[in-house]
């Protein structure tokens, strides 16, 4: 018999590092777990209205999303613990360096191997939350995470956020080929 629970209702949640520039061109980043893909060319992220990153997205209408990795989990966690409103140069403090995206007005964090470049389509505000829907206009990936010219997620070191234990978990190996393994029932 299944038991009822009140927490941890949706999993897995990707750990996303949202990169933006402020009005003076200063890079900022935050850790966000409330995001996902919409179809083949859009994403959605939900952010607190109080974040500097949220303000920067509203200002520039562009941002980047990098996947947090196990190798850099402490730095990825740090950018979620402290606010750019209270800590200057928080990216420098955790060892992140950035390169300006050539597709959007936002930083690419050099240490994180996969980055999605995004342009805002819609911003919805309700209660104290801001939902951002964006078009994916580019994808950058280090050569070290490519196989046959495509991103090989088994090489990236992706992590997910576990809402039940409030911890980060490594993403495991592939268990089957999608749209293939189930064909045995045809």
C-alpha positions as CSV (number, residue, x, y, z in Angstrom):
1,X,0.0,0.0,0.0
2,X,1.3,3.5,-0.9
3,X,1.7,6.1,1.8
4,X,0.8,9.8,1.4
5,X,3.4,12.5,1.7
6,X,3.2,16.3,1.6
7,X,6.7,17.1,0.2
8,X,8.8,16.1,-2.7
9,X,6.0,15.8,-5.3
10,X,8.0,16.4,-8.4
11,X,11.4,14.9,-9.3
12,X,13.9,15.1,-10.7
13,X,14.6,18.9,-10.6
14,X,17.6,20.1,-12.6
15,X,20.0,22.4,-10.8
16,X,20.2,25.4,-13.1
17,X,22.7,28.3,-12.7
18,X,21.0,31.4,-14.2
19,X,23.5,34.0,-15.5
20,X,22.7,37.7,-16.1
21,X,24.3,41.1,-16.3
22,X,23.1,44.1,-14.3
23,X,22.6,47.6,-15.8
24,X,26.4,48.3,-15.3
25,X,27.5,45.0,-17.0
26,X,28.4,43.3,-13.8
27,X,27.8,39.5,-14.1
28,X,25.5,37.7,-11.6
29,X,24.3,34.2,-11.2
30,X,21.9,32.3,-9.1
31,X,21.0,28.6,-8.4
32,X,17.5,27.7,-9.4
33,X,15.8,24.3,-9.4
34,X,12.3,25.3,-10.6
35,X,12.8,25.0,-14.3
36,X,12.2,22.8,-17.3
37,X,11.9,22.5,-21.0
38,X,8.8,23.5,-23.0
39,X,8.7,21.7,-26.3
40,X,11.9,21.7,-28.4
41,X,12.8,25.3,-28.3
42,X,11.7,27.0,-25.1
43,X,12.3,26.8,-21.3
44,X,10.6,28.0,-18.2
45,X,12.1,29.0,-14.9
46,X,10.4,30.2,-11.7
47,X,12.3,32.7,-9.7
48,X,11.6,34.7,-6.6
49,X,10.7,38.3,-7.4
50,X,13.3,39.4,-4.8
51,X,16.4,38.1,-6.6
52,X,18.9,40.4,-8.4
53,X,18.9,37.9,-11.2
54,X,15.1,38.3,-11.6
55,X,15.6,42.1,-11.8
56,X,18.4,41.6,-14.4
57,X,16.2,39.3,-16.6
58,X,13.5,41.9,-16.5
59,X,16.0,44.6,-17.5
60,X,17.8,42.8,-20.3
61,X,15.2,40.2,-21.5
62,X,18.1,37.8,-22.0
63,X,20.0,35.3,-19.8
64,X,22.0,32.1,-19.8
65,X,21.3,28.8,-18.0
66,X,24.2,26.5,-17.2
67,X,23.7,23.0,-15.7
68,X,25.3,22.6,-12.3
69,X,27.9,19.8,-12.1
70,X,29.2,17.6,-9.4
71,X,32.7,18.9,-9.9
72,X,31.6,22.5,-9.2
73,X,28.7,21.8,-6.8
74,X,30.1,24.0,-3.9
75,X,30.3,27.0,-6.2
76,X,26.9,26.2,-7.7
77,X,25.4,26.0,-4.2
78,X,27.2,29.2,-3.1
79,X,25.5,31.3,-5.8
80,X,22.2,30.1,-4.5
81,X,23.0,30.8,-0.8
82,X,24.1,34.4,-1.2
83,X,22.4,37.3,-3.0
84,X,24.1,39.5,-5.4
85,X,22.2,42.3,-3.7
86,X,24.2,41.7,-0.5
87,X,27.5,40.2,-1.7
88,X,29.6,42.0,-4.4
89,X,31.7,39.9,-6.7
90,X,30.0,36.6,-5.6
91,X,31.2,34.9,-8.7
92,X,34.8,35.8,-8.0
93,X,34.4,34.5,-4.4
94,X,33.5,31.0,-5.5
95,X,36.0,30.9,-8.4
96,X,33.7,31.3,-11.3
97,X,34.9,33.3,-14.3
98,X,32.7,34.4,-17.2
99,X,32.8,35.1,-20.9
100,X,30.2,37.2,-22.6
101,X,27.8,35.2,-24.7
102,X,27.9,36.1,-28.4
103,X,24.2,35.4,-28.8
104,X,22.6,37.1,-25.8
105,X,23.5,39.9,-23.3
106,X,24.4,37.5,-20.5
107,X,27.5,35.7,-19.1
108,X,28.6,32.2,-19.8
109,X,30.3,30.6,-16.8
110,X,33.5,29.2,-18.0
111,X,33.7,26.4,-15.5
112,X,30.3,24.9,-16.3
113,X,30.5,22.8,-19.5
114,X,26.9,23.2,-20.9
115,X,25.2,26.6,-21.2
116,X,21.8,27.5,-22.8
117,X,21.5,31.0,-24.2
118,X,17.9,32.4,-23.8
119,X,15.8,35.3,-24.9
120,X,12.7,36.1,-22.9
121,X,9.3,35.5,-24.5
122,X,7.1,36.2,-21.5
123,X,7.3,37.1,-17.9
124,X,4.4,36.3,-15.6
125,X,4.3,37.5,-12.0
126,X,2.0,36.1,-9.4
127,X,2.3,36.3,-5.6
128,X,6.1,36.7,-5.0
129,X,7.1,34.5,-7.9
130,X,8.3,35.4,-11.4
131,X,7.8,32.8,-14.1
132,X,10.1,33.4,-17.1
133,X,9.4,31.7,-20.5
134,X,12.3,32.0,-22.9
135,X,13.3,30.9,-26.4
136,X,16.5,29.0,-26.6
137,X,18.7,30.8,-29.1
138,X,22.0,29.0,-28.6
139,X,23.8,26.2,-26.8
140,X,27.4,26.2,-25.8
141,X,29.3,23.0,-24.7
142,X,32.9,22.3,-23.9
143,X,34.5,19.8,-26.3
144,X,35.2,17.6,-23.2
145,X,31.5,16.7,-23.0
146,X,30.9,16.0,-26.7
147,X,30.6,12.6,-28.4
148,X,30.3,12.7,-32.2
149,X,29.6,16.4,-32.0
150,X,26.7,16.2,-29.6
151,X,26.4,16.8,-25.9
152,X,26.9,13.6,-24.1
153,X,25.2,14.0,-20.7
154,X,27.1,11.1,-19.2
155,X,30.2,13.2,-19.5
156,X,28.8,16.4,-18.0
157,X,28.4,15.4,-14.3
158,X,24.9,16.7,-14.0
159,X,23.2,17.0,-10.6
160,X,19.6,17.2,-9.5
161,X,18.0,18.8,-6.5
162,X,16.2,16.4,-4.1
163,X,13.5,18.3,-2.4
164,X,12.8,15.6,0.2
165,X,16.3,15.3,1.6
166,X,17.3,18.9,0.5
167,X,20.4,17.5,-1.2
168,X,22.1,17.4,-4.6
169,X,22.2,14.0,-6.3
170,X,24.4,12.9,-9.2
171,X,22.6,11.8,-12.4
172,X,23.3,8.2,-13.2
173,X,23.9,6.2,-16.3
174,X,21.5,5.6,-19.1
175,X,19.2,2.6,-18.5
176,X,17.6,2.2,-21.9
177,X,17.2,3.8,-25.3
178,X,14.2,6.1,-25.4
179,X,11.5,5.4,-27.9
180,X,13.1,2.0,-28.5
181,X,13.1,-0.2,-25.4
182,X,9.3,-0.3,-25.2
183,X,9.0,-1.6,-28.7
184,X,9.2,-5.1,-27.3
185,X,5.5,-4.7,-26.5
186,X,4.4,-3.9,-30.0
